[in-house]
Amino acid sequence: MKILQSWTAGVWTGAEPRQVLHSAIDGSAIYASHVEILDFQAALTYARQIGLKNLLALDFQQRAAILRALAKYLTEHKEALYAISSHTGATRGDSWIDIEGGAGTVFAYASIGTNEFPSGNVVHEGPAMQLGKQGHFSGTHILVPRQGVAVHINAFNFPVWGLLEKFAPSFLAGMPCIVKPATATSYLTEALVRQIHVSGLLPEGSLQLIIGATGNLLDLLEETDVVTFTGSAATAAQLKVHPNIVRRSIPFNAEADSLNCAILGPDIVDGDEEVDLYVKEVVREMTAKAGQKCTAIRRAMVPAAQLDAVAEKIRTRLDKTVVGDPRLEGVLGVRGVLMGPLASRAQQHDVLASIQQLAAGNQIICGGTVPAQLQGEGLEQGAFVSPTLIICRQPMENSAVHEIEAFGPVATLMPYQDMQEALMLAAKGNGSLVATLVTKDPHVAAMAIPHMAARHGRLMILNAESAPESTGHGSPLPQLKHGGPGRAGGGEELGGGRAVKHYLQRAAVQGSPTMLAAVTAEHVRGAAVLESDIHPFRRYFEDLQIGMSLLTHRRTVAEADIVAFGGLSGDYFYMHFDEIAAKESPFGKRIAHGYFVLSAAAGLFVSPAPGPVLANYGLDTLRFIKPVGIGDTIRARLTCKRKTDRQKKDAKGVGQGVVAWDVEVTNQDNELVAAYDILTLVAKKAGAIA
Ligand code: NDP
């Protein structure tokens, strides 16, 4: 029996056994937590003095590059984790969600870091807004690393994904992490952290692991720190009001158990493809990870007329679910195991007890006990529970089915009379992570989804059109918010860049545009510019400075320009060509095409010969502010707005960075007529084309 070790303050600790951990498959003792008590103050000091310093020596782009390398490393070494994962009861398919889902989430955050976050460690949440009449006083928002430590407390059901989905955004935000996995499956998390340690990819101090209890850790936290929690609603409620967390206003993000639902829409009738899609989704959510997913469907609501037919279809599918040793999934000559045991005997005990509570006054359609038949040998001490379907015929009266969560392969089917009643039943969960609505009718979706959004963190609309590409009810995605209101904990995880921002501190900043530009490392309109003697397009990435600017020569717009542009583009809109209609328009005269102004501005500021600008790949925030009429004279100001070093090279090995340019087009009265950002790739010096 191996003794698990904690990894804190740069040392692996653990030599004496404390709590014995059993394989979920056969109950054999496989690991033990350690008895040694950790010095949590030392762990925090190490995180603050070593981890934080190392993380903040890097910027968002560099941390994103480390995440990418880590995701690659974990993918290459995944088999070692698969081998251990089966002891948690997971089939290979279940482990895929945890292990490759975890690495995939790290990959996703690497891309989010690269694409959405700046070089440096200040995120500008612009645009800046002018506060004074003369343009000398403006305000904006910035987000900065909190300069604290993230403590992540995780549930037993996703030992790998649970760590990685919280670690990736907090690492990107520059927070060292102390992770405490649920003890029952902490052996898999320990194996993951050992892999990460061996990889040598993370800066020292950026990740620590606690096996066992958190001792006085929460008492020692400071206002710059963050706690995240995944687990039961009861523990969340207890930790949320920890005196030190309350006293210091330490952000506490909870993701707790919830009674997620799936509604078969009132427009779906017997024979529709959507009935089968609904049944498949409910069965998949009951059996994947043996129903031990915080997002699993616990309450299935169907039109009353379809209740018994849907129950029969679900039961038939569940009957075909082979339960047994998860290592026998897909083994030749054996009926492939589709569902393994629960994570521990304690969970098995809890789930069987919850089924008894749910069954009171209701009808168990199938399951409800330990399976009579199991695929595999020596499984008597395993933590198995049969897939269990319960019917509740009076769901408006029965509160237990909306309150008791059996965290296993268990769902309750309930009828509704009309959509209003379905929505009332959904709301009885008092806040959930996710709900699915199966409907073909956009009107049903438009009516129901905004209503449901008040109580559900994520909503999936399923039908024959979306099903072939659907990622499924139960899969939180790195790009989309994960977390729900009320009983689900009230927290938010994932959600693309939003997740990173949860670990950053937002501040409003006021001052002159020049000061705001200096702070945000981004040109702010009205800030002093650096008139450039060399055309800014002729400067390499390294030589460009924020604020370097070019004021172009002028150009008077003639009628011939409008006619020529109309001919070229085929745009003969009356505003440009019909003297009489244009007179009656809000502008009272013929005006130039907005896209002509844009094109003419490019003609004014471009430096035509080959140079460091490799590509123009887009344009942001375009506004046509004032019309340009025949005889107006325009000019452009091109200013280097933002530089992002994504540490990339092109196919020829030329290093390059992203440069956003602020373009302001003005008329003869110095009024702004158009404004936008153009996005370019600019070569670095070494190896650049001259
Ligand atoms: P718990 O809430 O008991 O535990 C969750 C995590 O919190 C574990 O790491 C646990 O550590 C830790 N913990 C418990 N008490 C404290 C404390 N006082 N201070 C610091 N950390 C603490 O949930 P379980 O994992 O035992 O699961 C129980 C139920 O929670 C399940 O049956 C299910 O209903 C629900 N659940 C919900 C999940 C979700 O994602 N929403 C996921 C998993 C479970 P330790 O393991 O060492 O006790």
Residues whose N, C-alpha, C, O or C-beta is under 5 A from the ligand:
A	BS01	NDP	I153 N154 A155 F156 N157 K180 P181 A182 T183 A184 G212 T214 T230 G231 S232 T235 E255 A256 D257 C294 E405 F407
